Amino acid sequence: MLKGGYVHMPDQNEGAPLRVPQDVEAEQAVLGSILLATDPQDLLADIMTILEPSDFYRTAHRLIYSAILALDETQRAIDILTITDELDKDNQVENVGGMAYLTELASSVPVAGNALYYARIVRERSVRRNMIDTLQDSLTQTYEGSDSVDDAVADLSTKLDLINGGEKSADFKNIADVVNKSFEQIEQNSRTDETVTGLASGFPALDNLTTGFHEGEMIIIAARPAVGKTAFVLNIAQKVAVADPTLPVVIFSLEMPDTSLVNRMLAAEGNINSQHMRTGQLEAEEWNSLAVATGSLARTNIYIDDTPGIKVTEIRSKLRRLYKREGRLGLVIIDYLQLIEGTRSEGRQQEVSAISRAIKMMAMEMNVPIIALSQLSRSVEQRQDKRPMLSDIRESGSIEQDADIVAFLYRDDYYDKSNDDLDNQNDPRDEEQQDIGEIEVILEKNRSGARGTARLLFVKSYNKFSNIDFHNEEPGGFG
């Protein structure tokens, strides 16, 4: 009953407890319909998209349905005799009520043509039972207080999301429908001279290889520490966000606090020496540039989360809430993948593999490109050619398989730094030259396009990347 708008669970003095959601008659009707069907396999193909054995409330019905699925899997006939034979293999015939109960099922069907209707009733009751179990477990954990509030909320949200995944897709897509859809997309692309059909990174050399980042893609950016991968993705984030201030761009920073992150973005946006920003000793022109950069970034729709040790379930929960609120997501950045806290215990490589798969699933579920940064192992340092390879990805597991794009950042001056510092430490012209260096963005995997290398300039003091032909871009410096 309801009291004050809430479901009130009656105690022993208030009558019978609430009845567990179930519909035994519907379960019987589903199984009976299969037995009565002219072509049981054909009907089962549709029912299987709705029901699994665990959806049945009665144990006997679970066993019978499992036996039917086993017969179908081995392409044997489905009838009372074959089901009895299959159950007998595990000594389960008596547990389901024997052949007499199977015969009774066949006579208990109101209308055999309504099998899918009965199946959906069974599924609906199953979902309700799962909700009750999940909420009861969560209630117990909440009383015990063993997890943090954030972890408990994220865990509950994820479990509830997984309960009702809906019916599995049973139908093939006819190629004529897919061809028409592809033709419409190609025709739409032909109406513009742009080669970028996805989300532009702001770097034409890179976009020419990727045609932009597309919905549902998982993009891995990997490099050795201090090469500039965080600066690179922050540059992409601000270029995307400034180009379309209404587009939600999300940054999960597991290594750096929000203020440090924003300071880097301000330095790049305003062409301001980042060391001057750290000390507060800005020149007059830099103060003006800072004011303009602050106004520019403040108008964007960038969201930052700097929760350390965040779990992948929490990332998913936060993205889902933002997706529901905004109606879309433009770009998601995770810095970096190996810092996401795992929930498994069989080893860190297995944890990272599970995290990688979860990120790919999130990208597809929310129709958004997700860029995840990754560290490289030290093995790259042992080679003469220190350009990274796929096998260098730290705790790789399934990362390279899950990713649609894998890009490595490589700088010659990263390895020549020590010699340059000794040879040129007193020459200010050389210091300025060392501040601007070429960086290679090596696409080692590109599922929808060609592999290749995009060359950019990296201005270290600004934390800013620029196209090689920056002199031809807007006045005032680096684009």
Secondary structure, 3 states (H helix, E strand, C coil): CEECCEECCCCHHHCCCCCCCCCHHHHHHHHHHHHHCCCHHHHHHHHCCCCCHHHCCCHHHHHHHHHHHHHHHCCCCCCHHHHHHHHHHCCCCHHHCHHHHHHHHHCCCCCHHHHHHHHHHHHHHHHHHHHHHHHHHHHHHHHHCCCCHHHHHHHHHHHHHHHCCCCCCCCCCCHHHHHHHHHHHHHHHHCCCCCCCCECCCCHHHHHHHCCECCCCEEEEEECCCCCHHHHHHHHHHHHHHHCCCCCEEEEECCCCHHHHHHHHHHHHHCCCHHHHHHCCCCHHHHHHHHHHHHHHHCCCEEEECCCCCEHHHHHHHHHHHHHHHCCCCEEEEECHHHCECCCCCCHHHHHHHHHHHHHHHHHHCCCCEEEEEEECHHHHHCCCCCCCHHHECCCCCHHHHCCEEEEEECHHHHHHHHHHHHHCCCHHHHHHHHEEEEEEEEEEECCCCCEEEEEEEEHHHCEEEECCHHHCCCCCCC
